[in-house]
């Protein structure tokens, strides 16, 4: 008997970011870190009119050798109310939420996101190809 090699979400997943939410930008225990991929820091620094060095000094710290967004407040420093002030250049991690390996590890983990993300299970169904594209955008 052949074993199915497709993931549990092979038929896609419903997700739609909800207006005026911002819950994914607030500290949630395991979800307190925003890691930078690729040119995230350069794009953010340019958008804010800062050098990369000034951006790093003002907004980042090192976590086990990896540059992360400093989250020493209850929410992302770029969150104003429920709106992202750097939305056009937000980090890859933010652009690909909630389609992260750790969230897709099991149906239970995906469903657990509903505790703070009201968009889980709503909106259009994202096909497997789109989900895989989101996963591929993250640096290994």
C-alpha positions in Angstrom: 0.0 0.0 0.0 1.4 3.4 -1.0 1.6 6.0 1.8 0.3 9.5 1.1 3.3 11.9 1.0 1.2 15.0 0.8 0.8 17.1 4.0 -2.3 17.1 6.1 -3.2 20.5 4.4 -3.0 19.1 0.9 -6.4 20.4 0.1 -5.5 23.9 1.1 -6.3 26.1 4.1 -8.7 28.9 4.7 -7.2 32.1 6.0 -7.9 35.8 5.7 -6.3 38.6 7.6 -9.0 40.4 9.5 -9.3 44.2 9.3 -8.3 46.1 12.5 -6.9 43.0 14.2 -3.1 43.3 14.7 -3.2 40.3 17.1 -0.2 38.6 15.3 1.9 41.7 16.1 1.4 41.3 19.8 3.6 39.1 22.0 2.3 35.6 22.4 4.9 33.6 24.3 6.4 31.4 21.6 5.5 34.0 19.0 7.6 36.8 20.4 10.3 36.8 17.8 10.4 38.3 14.3 13.5 36.9 12.5 14.9 38.7 9.5 15.3 36.9 6.2 17.1 38.0 3.0 16.9 41.8 2.5 14.3 42.5 5.2 16.6 44.8 7.2 17.7 46.8 4.1 14.1 47.3 3.0 12.9 48.4 6.4 15.9 50.7 7.0 15.4 52.3 3.6 11.6 52.8 4.2 12.4 54.4 7.5 15.1 56.6 6.1 17.8 54.9 8.2 21.1 53.2 7.4 21.1 49.5 8.1 23.4 50.1 11.0 21.1 52.7 12.5 18.1 50.4 12.0 19.9 47.5 13.7 20.9 49.6 16.6 17.5 51.1 17.1 15.2 48.2 16.3 17.1 44.9 16.6 19.0 42.5 18.8 20.8 39.2 18.5 19.1 36.0 19.4 21.5 33.0 19.3 23.5 34.8 16.6 20.5 35.7 14.4 19.2 39.3 14.0 15.7 39.7 15.3 13.3 42.6 15.8 13.6 43.9 19.4 10.2 43.0 21.0 10.8 44.5 24.5 7.3 46.0 24.4 4.0 44.1 24.5 3.7 44.6 20.7 5.8 45.2 17.6 7.4 48.6 17.5 5.9 49.2 14.1 2.3 48.6 15.3 0.2 51.7 15.7 -3.1 50.6 17.2 -4.0 47.7 14.9 -2.1 49.0 11.9 1.3 48.1 10.7 3.3 51.3 9.9 5.8 49.4 7.7 3.2 47.2 5.9 4.6 47.6 2.4 8.1 46.4 3.5 7.2 44.2 6.4 9.5 41.3 7.1 9.2 38.1 5.2 8.1 36.4 8.4 5.2 38.8 8.7 4.2 38.5 5.0 4.1 34.7 5.2 2.1 34.4 8.4 0.4 32.1 9.3 2.0 29.7 6.8 5.0 28.8 8.8 6.5 25.3 9.3 5.7 25.3 13.0 2.1 26.3 12.4 1.6 23.7 9.7 3.2 20.8 11.7 -0.2 19.4 12.6 -3.9 20.2 12.3 -3.9 20.8 16.1 -1.2 23.4 15.9 -3.0 25.2 13.0 -6.3 25.2 14.9 -4.5 26.4 18.1 -3.7 29.7 16.2 -7.4 30.5 16.5 -6.7 31.5 20.1 -5.3 34.8 18.9 -5.8 34.8 15.1 -9.5 35.3 14.1 -8.6 34.8 10.4 -7.8 31.1 10.7 -10.6 29.2 8.9 -12.0 32.2 7.2 -11.8 33.7 3.8 -10.5 32.1 0.7 -8.9 28.6 0.6 -5.2 28.9 -0.1 -4.1 26.0 -2.3 -1.1 23.8 -1.4 1.0 25.5 -4.1 0.5 28.9 -2.5 1.3 27.6 1.0 4.4 26.0 -0.4 5.4 29.3 -1.9 5.1 31.0 1.4 7.2 28.3 3.1 9.9 28.7 0.4 10.2 32.4 1.0 11.7 31.8 4.4 15.4 31.4 4.5 16.5 27.9 5.8 
